[in-house]
Amino acid sequence: MIQQKEIKLPAFRRGYHLVTDKIEEELADIPDFPQAGLLHILVQHTSAGITLNENVDPSVRRDFESILNIMVPENNKVYTHTSEGGDDMPAHIKTSVIGAELTIPITDGKLNLGTWQGIYLCEFRDHGGPRKLFLTVYS
C-alpha cells in the first residue's frame, strides 16, 4: 500500500531546523499507518534541502551552516544565475550537495531513527518562505 501526504512548513530563517516532531505529528494522521515500511520525504523546492543528523547539540547545526558557506560562498563571481539575489545560486548548489529527499525505515509503527538522529529542513535562502514536504509511506 502507498499513502501520500503533502505538508506545509512555516517560513524558517536561514539555517538547519529540526522537523522530526512535525513530520511525526503529520504521520499520526495517516489512517492505517503501517507497522513496517518506508517513509520517503521530498522537499518540493530547489533552494532548501533535507538531511538526517545529530539532533541534540545545536552547535552541529551552526557548524553545518559555517562549513557550507565556506564551500559555497555567496556572490561568487563565477555565478551567472544572479537575478534572484546573492543567496539564490548558492542555495541551489547547497540543495544538490545536501539533497532534497530522505528515505527512513518504519519499524513497529514508528520512524526507525538512531538514538541521536533528527530530520533537518535545511533553509539555504535568507527569505525562503514556507516550504512544502511531500511524504510517501510504503508498506
MDAnalysis code that builds the backbone (N, CA, C; Angstrom):
import MDAnalysis as mda
import numpy as np

u = mda.Universe.empty(417, n_residues=139, atom_resindex=np.repeat(np.arange(139), 3), trajectory=True)
u.add_TopologyAttr("name", ["N", "CA", "C"] * 139)
u.add_TopologyAttr("resid", np.arange(1, 140))
u.add_TopologyAttr("resname", ["MET", "ILE", "GLN", "GLN", "LYS", "GLU", "ILE", "LYS", "LEU", "PRO", "ALA", "PHE", "ARG", "ARG", "GLY", "TYR", "HIS", "LEU", "VAL", "THR", "ASP", "LYS", "ILE", "GLU", "GLU", "GLU", "LEU", "ALA", "ASP", "ILE", "PRO", "ASP", "PHE", "PRO", "GLN", "ALA", "GLY", "LEU", "LEU", "HIS", "ILE", "LEU", "VAL", "GLN", "HIS", "THR", "SER", "ALA", "GLY", "ILE", "THR", "LEU", "ASN", "GLU", "ASN", "VAL", "ASP", "PRO", "SER", "VAL", "ARG", "ARG", "ASP", "PHE", "GLU", "SER", "ILE", "LEU", "ASN", "ILE", "MET", "VAL", "PRO", "GLU", "ASN", "ASN", "LYS", "VAL", "TYR", "THR", "HIS", "THR", "SER", "GLU", "GLY", "GLY", "ASP", "ASP", "MET", "PRO", "ALA", "HIS", "ILE", "LYS", "THR", "SER", "VAL", "ILE", "GLY", "ALA", "GLU", "LEU", "THR", "ILE", "PRO", "ILE", "THR", "ASP", "GLY", "LYS", "LEU", "ASN", "LEU", "GLY", "THR", "TRP", "GLN", "GLY", "ILE", "TYR", "LEU", "CYS", "GLU", "PHE", "ARG", "ASP", "HIS", "GLY", "GLY", "PRO", "ARG", "LYS", "LEU", "PHE", "LEU", "THR", "VAL", "TYR", "SER"])
u.atoms.positions = np.array([
    [0.843, -1.178, 0.000],
    [0.000, 0.000, 0.000],
    [0.894, 1.249, 0.000],
    [0.463, 2.253, -0.727],
    [1.173, 3.534, -0.772],
    [0.209, 4.619, -0.327],
    [0.661, 5.436, 0.619],
    [-0.116, 6.583, 1.088],
    [0.742, 7.832, 0.951],
    [0.109, 8.959, 0.592],
    [0.868, 10.186, 0.387],
    [0.203, 11.352, 1.096],
    [1.048, 12.310, 1.488],
    [0.551, 13.495, 2.172],
    [1.525, 14.640, 1.938],
    [0.976, 15.798, 1.606],
    [1.802, 16.999, 1.485],
    [1.628, 17.813, 2.756],
    [2.746, 18.293, 3.307],
    [2.658, 19.152, 4.489],
    [3.367, 20.467, 4.193],
    [2.847, 21.512, 4.795],
    [3.419, 22.843, 4.619],
    [4.101, 23.253, 5.918],
    [5.365, 23.622, 5.790],
    [6.119, 24.110, 6.940],
    [6.106, 25.633, 6.914],
    [6.163, 26.262, 8.076],
    [6.225, 27.721, 8.092],
    [7.567, 28.207, 7.556],
    [7.639, 29.483, 7.253],
    [8.925, 30.068, 6.841],
    [9.902, 29.976, 8.016],
    [11.088, 29.506, 7.725],
    [12.162, 29.445, 8.726],
    [13.241, 30.425, 8.323],
    [13.967, 30.916, 9.308],
    [15.145, 31.721, 8.996],
    [16.172, 30.799, 8.363],
    [17.149, 31.382, 7.733],
    [18.216, 30.592, 7.128],
    [18.879, 29.736, 8.202],
    [19.131, 28.469, 7.868],
    [19.767, 27.568, 8.819],
    [19.186, 26.169, 8.740],
    [19.451, 25.399, 9.778],
    [19.108, 23.983, 9.842],
    [18.113, 23.796, 10.988],
    [16.930, 23.294, 10.646],
    [15.818, 23.284, 11.593],
    [15.287, 21.867, 11.761],
    [15.232, 21.414, 13.016],
    [14.702, 20.077, 13.291],
    [13.199, 20.049, 13.011],
    [12.779, 19.125, 12.164],
    [11.367, 18.998, 11.814],
    [10.848, 17.583, 12.081],
    [11.610, 16.801, 12.807],
    [11.218, 15.417, 13.105],
    [9.846, 15.372, 13.762],
    [9.636, 16.182, 14.799],
    [8.365, 16.154, 15.531],
    [7.193, 16.518, 14.622],
    [7.363, 17.527, 13.783],
    [6.301, 17.948, 12.864],
    [5.946, 16.813, 11.893],
    [6.963, 16.155, 11.368],
    [6.720, 15.041, 10.438],
    [6.003, 13.904, 11.161],
    [6.441, 13.578, 12.362],
    [5.784, 12.505, 13.121],
    [4.336, 12.865, 13.451],
    [4.063, 14.133, 13.770],
    [2.683, 14.568, 14.013],
    [1.820, 14.361, 12.778],
    [2.349, 14.721, 11.621],
    [1.603, 14.564, 10.371],
    [1.390, 13.094, 10.034],
    [2.372, 12.265, 10.312],
    [2.235, 10.838, 10.041],
    [1.172, 10.201, 10.932],
    [0.991, 10.723, 12.127],
    [-0.016, 10.185, 13.046],
    [-1.426, 10.323, 12.477],
    [-1.626, 11.265, 11.558],
    [-2.935, 11.480, 10.942],
    [-3.208, 10.545, 9.760],
    [-2.215, 9.770, 9.352],
    [-2.401, 8.859, 8.216],
    [-3.124, 7.608, 8.705],
    [-4.301, 7.321, 8.114],
    [-5.030, 6.121, 8.550],
    [-4.247, 4.848, 8.191],
    [-4.345, 3.868, 9.045],
    [-3.693, 2.578, 8.806],
    [-2.189, 2.722, 8.592],
    [-1.566, 3.582, 9.402],
    [-0.106, 3.743, 9.301],
    [0.529, 2.376, 9.552],
    [1.481, 1.974, 8.706],
    [1.999, 0.600, 8.777],
    [2.904, 0.340, 9.983],
    [2.972, -0.909, 10.355],
    [3.921, -1.347, 11.382],
    [5.324, -1.462, 10.804],
    [5.408, -1.734, 9.511],
    [6.705, -1.853, 8.839],
    [6.576, -1.251, 7.443],
    [7.634, -0.583, 7.008],
    [7.625, 0.007, 5.675],
    [8.727, 1.037, 5.527],
    [8.469, 1.984, 4.639],
    [9.429, 3.056, 4.370],
    [8.694, 4.384, 4.274],
    [9.341, 5.426, 4.759],
    [8.863, 6.791, 4.563],
    [9.842, 7.491, 3.636],
    [9.316, 8.039, 2.551],
    [10.120, 8.860, 1.650],
    [9.668, 10.298, 1.841],
    [10.631, 11.216, 2.001],
    [10.346, 12.645, 2.185],
    [11.019, 13.405, 1.060],
    [10.239, 14.224, 0.362],
    [10.765, 15.071, -0.703],
    [10.501, 16.526, -0.348],
    [11.542, 17.352, -0.387],
    [11.377, 18.800, -0.262],
    [11.050, 19.314, -1.659],
    [9.915, 19.959, -1.812],
    [9.463, 20.386, -3.133],
    [9.986, 21.783, -3.492],
    [11.275, 21.975, -3.295],
    [11.902, 23.267, -3.577],
    [13.337, 23.026, -4.044],
    [13.875, 23.971, -4.792],
    [15.240, 23.835, -5.305],
    [16.259, 24.623, -4.498],
    [15.812, 25.285, -3.432],
    [16.751, 26.071, -2.622],
    [16.641, 25.728, -1.139],
    [16.125, 24.540, -0.848],
    [16.077, 24.017, 0.518],
    [16.339, 22.518, 0.437],
    [16.960, 21.982, 1.467],
    [17.279, 20.561, 1.472],
    [16.742, 19.876, 2.701],
    [17.029, 18.588, 2.778],
    [16.626, 17.802, 3.945],
    [17.751, 16.813, 4.239],
    [18.033, 16.644, 5.529],
    [19.092, 15.712, 5.901],
    [18.780, 15.102, 7.256],
    [19.510, 14.057, 7.566],
    [19.380, 13.327, 8.825],
    [20.706, 13.462, 9.552],
    [20.658, 13.960, 10.795],
    [21.905, 14.128, 11.521],
    [21.644, 14.300, 13.002],
    [22.688, 14.617, 13.737],
    [22.682, 14.821, 15.193],
    [21.579, 15.782, 15.608],
    [20.747, 15.371, 16.570],
    [19.607, 16.201, 16.944],
    [19.679, 16.777, 18.353],
    [20.801, 16.640, 19.029],
    [20.872, 17.089, 20.419],
    [21.646, 18.399, 20.549],
    [22.844, 18.445, 20.037],
    [23.714, 19.606, 20.218],
    [23.483, 20.630, 19.103],
    [22.959, 21.814, 19.420],
    [22.688, 22.818, 18.382],
    [23.942, 23.323, 17.663],
    [25.117, 23.096, 18.239],
    [26.339, 23.550, 17.562],
    [26.557, 22.785, 16.248],
    [25.989, 21.583, 16.142],
    [26.091, 20.828, 14.890],
    [25.431, 21.624, 13.766],
    [24.264, 22.185, 14.048],
    [23.543, 22.959, 13.029],
    [24.308, 24.224, 12.650],
    [24.905, 24.881, 13.617],
    [25.721, 26.078, 13.324],
    [26.936, 25.706, 12.487],
    [27.560, 24.572, 12.806],
    [28.732, 24.135, 12.042],
    [28.358, 23.776, 10.600],
    [27.207, 23.140, 10.405],
    [26.737, 22.881, 9.040],
    [26.678, 24.181, 8.249],
    [26.054, 25.184, 8.829],
    [25.912, 26.481, 8.156],
    [27.289, 27.069, 7.843],
    [28.187, 27.047, 8.802],
    [29.522, 27.628, 8.601],
    [30.293, 26.913, 7.499],
    [30.312, 25.605, 7.534],
    [31.093, 24.840, 6.561],
    [30.523, 24.986, 5.153],
    [29.199, 24.878, 5.022],
    [28.622, 25.010, 3.680],
    [28.800, 26.415, 3.113],
    [28.798, 27.425, 3.981],
    [29.044, 28.789, 3.495],
    [30.485, 28.972, 3.017],
    [31.410, 28.234, 3.601],
    [32.793, 28.262, 3.115],
    [32.887, 27.524, 1.780],
    [32.238, 26.361, 1.706],
    [32.288, 25.552, 0.488],
    [31.596, 26.235, -0.689],
    [30.473, 26.900, -0.404],
    [29.648, 27.505, -1.450],
    [29.336, 28.955, -1.047],
    [30.266, 29.865, -1.300],
    [30.080, 31.245, -0.855],
    [29.052, 32.003, -1.701],
    [28.460, 33.013, -1.099],
    [27.554, 33.894, -1.828],
    [28.347, 34.873, -2.679],
    [27.670, 35.416, -3.691],
    [28.229, 36.472, -4.546],
    [29.541, 36.082, -5.211],
    [29.703, 34.818, -5.517],
    [30.898, 34.359, -6.214],
    [30.858, 34.872, -7.652],
    [31.949, 35.392, -8.136],
    [31.994, 35.984, -9.474],
    [31.746, 34.966, -10.594],
    [31.875, 33.685, -10.316],
    [31.647, 32.682, -11.364],
    [30.164, 32.411, -11.612],
    [29.292, 32.824, -10.694],
    [27.863, 32.577, -10.861],
    [27.303, 33.445, -11.984],
    [26.508, 32.820, -12.851],
    [25.800, 33.572, -13.888],
    [24.315, 33.702, -13.559],
    [23.790, 32.817, -12.741],
    [22.388, 32.877, -12.298],
    [22.345, 33.783, -11.056],
    [22.157, 35.079, -11.278],
    [22.224, 36.044, -10.179],
    [20.979, 36.918, -10.049],
    [20.005, 36.729, -10.913],
    [18.848, 37.635, -10.937],
    [17.954, 37.536, -9.708],
    [18.059, 36.443, -8.943],
    [17.194, 36.268, -7.772],
    [17.915, 36.562, -6.465],
    [19.082, 37.178, -6.527],
    [19.797, 37.558, -5.310],
    [21.045, 36.734, -5.081],
    [21.916, 37.279, -4.256],
    [23.210, 36.658, -3.985],
    [23.139, 35.340, -3.260],
    [22.013, 35.050, -2.591],
    [21.901, 33.781, -1.872],
    [21.221, 32.691, -2.689],
    [20.717, 33.029, -3.896],
    [19.922, 32.059, -4.654],
    [20.765, 30.953, -5.286],
    [21.759, 31.294, -6.066],
    [22.569, 30.251, -6.717],
    [23.292, 29.391, -5.683],
    [23.880, 29.974, -4.630],
    [24.463, 29.105, -3.599],
    [23.422, 28.165, -2.972],
    [22.178, 28.637, -2.827],
    [21.130, 27.783, -2.266],
    [20.856, 26.585, -3.167],
    [20.846, 26.800, -4.480],
    [20.643, 25.681, -5.413],
    [21.780, 24.658, -5.293],
    [22.994, 25.151, -5.211],
    [24.150, 24.246, -5.102],
    [24.097, 23.474, -3.788],
    [23.811, 24.171, -2.693],
    [23.741, 23.518, -1.386],
    [22.646, 22.450, -1.367],
    [21.524, 22.721, -2.040],
    [20.454, 21.726, -2.117],
    [20.939, 20.472, -2.824],
    [21.714, 20.657, -3.896],
    [22.241, 19.486, -4.602],
    [23.274, 18.739, -3.767],
    [24.046, 19.446, -2.980],
    [25.056, 18.803, -2.117],
    [24.378, 18.033, -0.980],
    [23.461, 18.668, -0.281],
    [22.783, 18.038, 0.861],
    [21.731, 17.041, 0.389],
    [20.946, 17.425, -0.610],
    [19.890, 16.564, -1.123],
    [18.517, 17.099, -0.785],
    [17.544, 16.662, -1.556],
    [16.165, 17.112, -1.388],
    [15.235, 15.975, -0.983],
    [15.808, 14.812, -0.623],
    [14.953, 13.693, -0.238],
    [15.657, 12.779, 0.755],
    [14.827, 12.092, 1.536],
    [15.292, 11.093, 2.504],
    [14.362, 9.891, 2.448],
    [14.888, 8.738, 2.767],
    [14.074, 7.542, 2.962],
    [14.438, 6.963, 4.320],
    [13.415, 6.726, 5.140],
    [13.625, 6.270, 6.520],
    [12.771, 5.024, 6.745],
    [13.339, 3.973, 7.352],
    [12.538, 2.781, 7.623],
    [11.490, 3.039, 8.712],
    [10.389, 2.328, 8.588],
    [9.335, 2.321, 9.606],
    [9.371, 0.946, 10.255],
    [9.504, 0.921, 11.576],
    [9.574, -0.329, 12.328],
    [8.672, -0.200, 13.552],
    [7.839, -1.180, 13.777],
    [6.901, -1.162, 14.909],
    [6.048, 0.101, 14.915],
    [5.681, 0.577, 13.724],
    [4.796, 1.728, 13.604],
    [5.437, 3.077, 13.856],
    [6.779, 3.118, 13.904],
    [7.491, 4.368, 14.179],
    [8.665, 4.527, 13.225],
    [9.093, 5.776, 13.037],
    [10.309, 6.006, 12.262],
    [11.476, 5.368, 12.993],
    [12.251, 4.594, 12.288],
    [13.372, 3.871, 12.894],
    [14.642, 4.709, 12.775],
    [14.707, 5.743, 13.604],
    [15.867, 6.639, 13.632],
    [16.842, 6.199, 14.710],
    [18.108, 6.510, 14.511],
    [19.110, 6.242, 15.532],
    [18.895, 7.127, 16.756],
    [19.560, 6.783, 17.833],
    [19.374, 7.468, 19.116],
    [19.505, 8.982, 19.005],
    [20.485, 9.479, 18.271],
    [20.749, 10.915, 18.209],
    [20.361, 11.516, 16.864],
    [19.575, 10.805, 16.068],
    [19.240, 11.306, 14.737],
    [17.946, 12.111, 14.726],
    [17.983, 13.195, 13.958],
    [16.803, 14.007, 13.729],
    [16.775, 14.435, 12.270],
    [15.587, 14.801, 11.815],
    [15.401, 15.249, 10.436],
    [15.482, 16.766, 10.425],
    [16.379, 17.282, 9.597],
    [16.546, 18.731, 9.457],
    [15.971, 19.211, 8.136],
    [15.212, 20.301, 8.182],
    [14.967, 21.088, 6.984],
    [16.132, 22.065, 6.893],
    [16.779, 22.107, 5.761],
    [17.927, 22.988, 5.552],
    [17.464, 24.172, 4.717],
    [17.309, 25.311, 5.342],
    [16.870, 26.514, 4.632],
    [18.106, 27.285, 4.197],
    [18.307, 27.357, 2.893],
    [19.510, 27.984, 2.348],
    [19.298, 29.429, 1.900],
    [18.058, 29.913, 1.908],
    [17.777, 31.294, 1.500],
    [17.599, 32.174, 2.733],
    [17.893, 33.457, 2.570],
    [17.655, 34.404, 3.660],
    [16.168, 34.566, 3.921],
    [15.366, 34.528, 2.862],
    [13.913, 34.676, 2.977],
    [13.251, 33.652, 2.065],
    [13.358, 32.388, 2.430],
    [12.859, 31.312, 1.571],
    [11.355, 31.154, 1.579],
    [10.692, 31.591, 2.623],
    [9.243, 31.451, 2.711],
    [8.825, 30.069, 3.178],
    [7.511, 29.817, 3.207],
    [7.032, 28.493, 3.613],
    [7.565, 27.422, 2.663],
    [7.754, 26.236, 3.193],
    [8.272, 25.118, 2.397],
    [7.302, 23.956, 2.466],
    [7.247, 23.176, 1.392],
    [6.385, 22.007, 1.334],
    [7.218, 20.734, 1.337],
    [6.748, 19.760, 2.091],
    [7.327, 18.417, 2.091],
    [6.263, 17.469, 1.569],
    [6.679, 16.536, 0.718],
    [5.765, 15.516, 0.222],
    [6.194, 14.199, 0.837],
    [5.290, 13.614, 1.634],
    [5.570, 12.364, 2.337],
    [4.901, 11.199, 1.599],
    [5.664, 10.139, 1.364],
    [5.111, 8.925, 0.784],
    [5.457, 7.768, 1.717],
    [4.420, 7.054, 2.146],
    [4.587, 5.899, 3.029],
    [4.345, 4.638, 2.208],
    [5.339, 3.766, 2.208],
    [5.252, 2.467, 1.528],
    [5.146, 1.384, 2.580],
    [4.176, 0.488, 2.387],
    [4.062, -0.628, 3.331],
    [3.809, -1.933, 2.592],
])
